[in-house]
Amino acid sequence: MPSPMENRAIVFGPSRRPLEKTGSDRVTLSSLDRDFRLPVRPFVDVRPGFMYEESRIPGAISIQLIEAKESLRDTAEYFVEGFTDANLNSQDEFIVYCYDGGLAREACDLLESQGYTGQQCYAGSWVDWISDDTRPIEQ
């Protein structure tokens, strides 16, 4: 039986851009550098699961904020448990994204209220990522 990684398709194009910091907790894509490298920091996708399953930034980890909000448990506790399960602790650096940035901002604020310090919100999130068809997409 093939491993889950063998079933993933990653699409790359000729022109690629690195992530860069813009302020203390936001990241965007640089239009100045054509030498694309995915960051060493992992991406955390907080969109609903069906969106993650459809397509995502390569290597992204799914930790759904909406699911946490709809849980009967405490939202923050449930959400943070997803990070613990993914082996991301409160000091680890990672990039949070959603569809257009709103849910990612909410997720980063929630994490900050729980003592997390290494999260960065990808301001343009998925909408920004797919605006350039040369960026890689995992399906």
C-alpha positions as semicolon CSV with decimal commas, in nm:
position;residue;x (nm);y (nm);z (nm)
1;M;0,000;0,000;0,000
2;P;0,147;0,340;-0,095
3;S;0,226;0,589;0,179
4;P;0,017;0,910;0,199
5;M;0,316;1,108;0,066
6;E;0,327;0,896;-0,251
7;N;-0,029;1,003;-0,336
8;R;0,047;1,375;-0,313
9;A;0,112;1,578;-0,625
10;I;0,330;1,887;-0,595
11;V;0,327;2,125;-0,889
12;F;0,622;2,359;-0,951
13;G;0,665;2,632;-1,211
14;P;0,970;2,817;-1,344
15;S;0,941;3,141;-1,141
16;R;0,936;3,111;-0,763
17;R;0,948;3,351;-0,468
18;P;1,055;3,314;-0,103
19;L;0,856;3,418;0,198
20;E;0,980;3,724;0,380
21;K;0,890;3,886;0,711
22;T;0,682;4,202;0,710
23;G;0,651;4,320;1,066
24;S;0,661;4,110;1,377
25;D;0,400;3,850;1,291
26;R;0,307;3,863;0,922
27;V;0,464;3,718;0,613
28;T;0,409;3,785;0,243
29;L;0,567;3,662;-0,078
30;S;0,850;3,867;-0,221
31;S;0,811;3,966;-0,585
32;L;1,179;4,054;-0,603
33;D;1,343;3,712;-0,578
34;R;1,293;3,443;-0,843
35;D;1,477;3,173;-0,649
36;F;1,183;3,001;-0,478
37;R;1,240;2,815;-0,153
38;L;0,970;2,699;0,082
39;P;1,053;2,828;0,429
40;V;1,208;2,605;0,690
41;R;0,916;2,702;0,915
42;P;0,615;2,478;0,859
43;F;0,286;2,606;0,720
44;V;-0,030;2,546;0,924
45;D;-0,354;2,546;0,723
46;V;-0,649;2,648;0,944
47;R;-0,912;2,622;0,668
48;P;-1,190;2,361;0,685
49;G;-1,074;2,007;0,610
50;F;-1,243;1,980;0,270
51;M;-1,045;2,282;0,147
52;Y;-0,719;2,134;0,275
53;E;-0,796;1,801;0,107
54;E;-0,869;1,975;-0,224
55;S;-0,537;2,163;-0,241
56;R;-0,285;2,328;-0,012
57;I;0,061;2,478;0,017
58;P;0,309;2,188;-0,009
59;G;0,380;2,023;0,324
60;A;0,115;2,221;0,512
61;I;-0,028;2,075;0,832
62;S;-0,407;2,091;0,875
63;I;-0,529;2,221;1,211
64;Q;-0,886;2,340;1,157
65;L;-0,999;2,646;1,352
66;I;-1,367;2,614;1,253
67;E;-1,371;2,258;1,388
68;A;-1,230;2,386;1,717
69;K;-1,493;2,661;1,731
70;E;-1,774;2,412;1,667
71;S;-1,646;2,166;1,928
72;L;-1,831;2,124;2,255
73;R;-1,495;2,167;2,428
74;D;-1,316;2,493;2,496
75;T;-1,213;2,638;2,157
76;A;-0,862;2,739;2,262
77;E;-0,794;2,407;2,436
78;Y;-0,920;2,208;2,136
79;F;-0,725;2,420;1,886
80;V;-0,398;2,411;2,082
81;E;-0,433;2,033;2,114
82;G;-0,401;2,016;1,734
83;F;-0,064;2,191;1,757
84;T;0,049;1,957;2,032
85;D;-0,053;1,659;1,817
86;A;0,148;1,808;1,528
87;N;0,453;1,847;1,758
88;L;0,443;2,228;1,738
89;N;0,500;2,387;2,077
90;S;0,447;2,744;2,192
91;Q;0,802;2,854;2,101
92;D;0,821;2,687;1,756
93;E;0,812;2,911;1,450
94;F;0,542;2,838;1,193
95;I;0,327;3,020;0,938
96;V;-0,052;3,018;0,967
97;Y;-0,272;3,058;0,662
98;C;-0,638;3,024;0,567
99;Y;-0,835;3,123;0,257
100;D;-0,793;3,501;0,261
101;G;-0,619;3,589;0,588
102;G;-0,911;3,654;0,825
103;L;-0,924;3,312;0,988
104;A;-0,543;3,299;1,000
105;R;-0,538;3,628;1,193
106;E;-0,799;3,492;1,434
107;A;-0,596;3,173;1,478
108;C;-0,276;3,368;1,548
109;D;-0,455;3,585;1,803
110;L;-0,596;3,275;1,973
111;L;-0,253;3,113;1,982
112;E;-0,099;3,429;2,126
113;S;-0,362;3,429;2,403
114;Q;-0,246;3,076;2,486
115;G;0,121;3,174;2,516
116;Y;0,238;3,095;2,162
117;T;0,511;3,327;2,035
118;G;0,646;3,178;1,710
119;Q;0,339;3,194;1,486
120;Q;0,324;3,426;1,186
121;C;0,011;3,509;0,992
122;Y;0,040;3,478;0,613
123;A;-0,147;3,799;0,533
124;G;-0,271;3,706;0,184
125;S;-0,307;3,338;0,267
126;W;-0,439;3,095;0,004
127;V;-0,582;3,368;-0,223
128;D;-0,238;3,527;-0,248
129;W;-0,063;3,192;-0,292
130;I;-0,275;3,083;-0,589
131;S;-0,269;3,427;-0,753
132;D;0,058;3,320;-0,917
133;D;0,017;2,992;-1,106
134;T;0,390;2,925;-1,087
135;R;0,373;2,858;-0,713
136;P;0,362;2,495;-0,602
137;I;0,032;2,338;-0,498
138;E;-0,010;2,004;-0,326
139;Q;-0,321;1,801;-0,406
